Amino acid sequence: MPDFAYIARDQKGQKVTGTLTANTEREVIGLLSGRDLFPIEVKSGKAAAAPGSSLRVKGQVMATMYSQLAALLRSGVPLLRSISVLRDQTSNPNLKEILDELYRKVEDGTPMGDVMARFPRAFSDMAINMVRAGSEGGFLEDALERVASFTETQEELKGRTISAVAYPLILASVGTTVVTVLIVFFVPKFATMFERLKANNQLPMLTDWLLKLSDTLRNYGLVIVAVLAAIGVWLYMKLQTEEGRRLADLVKIRIPMAGSIFLAFAVARFCRVLGTLLHNGVPILKALEISREAAGNRILSKAIADASENISAGQSLAAPLASSGHFPKMVVEMISVAEESNTLDRVLVELADSLERRTARQLDLLVRLLEPVMLLILAFIILIVVIALLVPVITMSSSL
């Protein structure tokens, strides 16, 4: 949801400014009226951006902050005092600035979740919505602990994935460079040797294609690089739009082999957050609204939103999830049974644990297979180049 900056007056006529996160300006006006404030001006978009809203903090640092804040609150330390303690002890300048803003705004009466929403590059949507639900439901400590655990799990998974994929990526980069240098600088030296064979139509087709590819890269290499760069910039700009992100999420879950892994992790995130919220007494419609953002995939988010509409009409959760076609059959069946036995919160968390363990094993296996596949592809390309150059040489030697 977007942020809205507002200027209003209270019952004493004093000017009040701040920001609220809502769907529309009309909703902001309604929220202000509920606080006995008379709205004067409401602005959305860039006008609502907070100073320093582009500040970024690493996920592991944020996970530690969530855990420490939860521990302080559970020990009976007031919220403002807890934020002040964390602000004074942190060595991260970005986090210190964010906590300072958080302290000042919460002291002025702004809900903690609304302040967090002004720093989208530091606080995830899931963390913001969990804090909002925890603040409203009186389980802020539990919400922060869950956010900390979830963030740590995500960072651990990200680290494992990066370390596992690093070697194949380096191998692919080096292999591409070697093959490009081979074709651009080494292959042309054989062109003069093969002129007589080409004139007599005795040059193998594979060799002819290789020579043409070499000429193309030498003559139009910079043009090709410029075109690829332009395509990359266009794709980046496209991915900044809602339509582009939705298309990227759809492609992500349909990639052969890797798509099922992306999908399983997204479903696991949804199940964990929904189960946690239901366990803490959050109404299911509100819990679905929060957990669909935590899924991190717009395709799943749309399916969950449709499920919310069905639940509003008195139907079950499992049926619309199954009809979307994006949730595994096992997950849908377990949710259906859990709804009947009234154990949905516990089953959802168990489902998340099971999906994450199984998907982590699949990811490890995929990465292990990726290394020999990259080596085989590189070896095959080099073999093709060598064959394309050796066959004419052998033909010329035989004729002599």
Residue pairs with C-beta under 8 A, 6 or more apart in sequence:
1 21
1 22
1 23
1 117
2 21
2 22
2 23
2 44
2 45
2 48
3 19
3 20
3 21
3 44
3 48
3 49
3 50
3 117
3 118
4 19
4 20
4 21
4 22
4 25
4 28
4 42
4 43
4 44
4 48
5 17
5 18
5 19
5 42
5 43
5 44
5 47
5 48
6 17
6 18
6 19
6 20
6 28
6 32
6 39
6 40
6 41
6 42
6 43
7 15
7 16
7 17
7 39
7 40
7 41
7 42
8 15
8 16
8 17
8 32
8 37
8 38
8 39
8 40
9 15
9 16
9 37
9 38
9 40
10 16
10 36
10 37
10 38
11 36
15 40
16 37
18 105
18 108
18 110
18 114
19 48
19 50
19 110
19 114
19 117
19 118
20 28
20 31
20 32
20 114
21 113
21 114
21 117
21 128
22 28
22 31
25 42
25 44
28 39
28 42
29 39
29 42
32 38
32 39
33 39
49 118
50 101
50 118
50 119
51 101
52 97
52 98
52 101
52 119
53 118
53 119
53 120
53 121
54 121
55 94
55 97
55 98
55 119
55 121
55 122
56 94
56 121
56 122
57 92
57 94
57 95
57 98
57 121
57 122
59 151
59 154
59 155
59 158
60 151
60 152
60 155
61 92
61 95
62 95
62 122
62 123
62 127
62 151
63 148
63 151
63 152
63 155
64 148
65 86
65 90
65 95
65 99
66 127
66 144
66 145
66 147
66 148
66 151
67 144
67 145
67 148
68 86
69 82
69 83
69 86
69 144
70 141
70 142
70 144
70 145
70 148
72 81
72 82
72 85
72 86
73 79
73 82
73 140
73 141
73 144
74 141
77 85
79 106
79 112
79 140
80 103
80 106
80 107
83 99
83 102
83 103
83 106
84 103
86 99
87 96
87 99
87 100
87 103
90 96
90 99
94 122
95 122
98 119
98 122
101 115
101 118
101 119
102 112
102 115
102 116
105 114
105 115
106 112
106 115
111 132
111 135
112 131
112 132
112 135
112 140
113 128
113 129
113 131
113 132
113 135
114 132
116 123
116 127
116 128
116 131
117 123
117 128
124 151
125 293
125 294
126 147
126 150
126 269
126 273
126 290
126 293
126 294
126 296
127 147
127 151
129 289
129 290
129 293
129 294
130 143
130 144
130 146
130 147
130 273
130 276
130 277
130 290
130 294
131 140
131 143
131 144
131 147
132 290
133 143
133 277
133 280
133 282
133 286
133 287
133 290
134 140
134 141
134 142
134 143
134 144
134 280
135 143
137 280
137 281
137 282
139 280
139 281
142 276
142 280
143 276
143 280
146 273
146 276
150 269
150 272
150 273
150 294
153 356
157 265
157 360
160 360
160 363
161 363
161 367
164 363
164 364
164 367
165 367
165 370
167 371
168 367
168 370
168 371
168 374
171 371
171 374
171 375
171 378
172 374
172 378
175 374
175 377
175 378
175 381
178 378
178 382
179 378
179 381
179 382
179 385
180 217
182 382
182 385
183 210
183 213
183 214
183 217
183 385
184 214
184 217
184 218
184 221
187 210
187 211
187 214
187 385
187 389
188 211
188 214
188 215
188 218
190 211
190 389
190 392
190 393
191 211
191 214
193 392
193 393
193 396
194 203
194 207
194 211
194 392
196 396
197 203
197 392
197 395
197 396
198 208
202 395
203 392
204 388
204 391
204 392
204 395
206 384
206 387
206 388
206 391
207 388
207 389
207 391
207 392
209 388
210 384
210 385
210 388
210 389
217 224
238 244
239 245
239 248
242 298
245 298
246 298
246 299
249 297
249 298
249 299
249 300
250 299
252 259
252 262
252 297
253 259
253 260
253 262
253 263
253 266
253 297
253 299
253 326
255 262
257 366
258 366
260 362
261 359
261 362
261 363
261 366
262 297
263 297
263 300
263 326
263 328
264 328
264 355
264 358
264 359
264 362
265 355
265 356
265 359
266 295
266 296
266 297
266 300
267 295
267 300
267 327
267 328
267 331
267 355
268 351
268 352
268 355
268 356
268 359
269 294
269 295
269 296
269 352
270 291
270 292
270 294
270 295
270 300
270 304
271 331
271 348
271 349
271 351
271 352
271 355
272 294
272 348
272 349
272 352
273 290
273 291
273 294
274 287
274 288
274 291
274 348
275 344
275 345
275 346
275 347
275 348
275 349
275 351
275 352
276 345
276 349
277 286
277 287
277 290
277 291
278 284
278 287
278 344
278 345
278 348
279 345
279 346
279 349
282 290
284 311
284 317
285 308
285 311
285 312
288 304
288 305
288 307
288 308
288 311
288 317
289 308
291 304
292 300
292 301
292 304
292 305
292 308
293 301
295 301
295 304
299 326
300 326
300 327
303 320
303 321
303 324
303 326
303 327
304 321
306 320
306 324
307 317
307 320
307 321
307 324
309 320
310 316
310 317
310 319
310 320
311 317
316 336
316 339
317 335
317 339
317 344
318 332
318 333
318 335
318 336
318 339
319 336
321 327
321 331
321 332
321 335
322 329
322 332
331 351
331 355
334 347
334 351
335 344
335 347
335 348
335 351
337 347
338 344
338 346
338 347
338 348
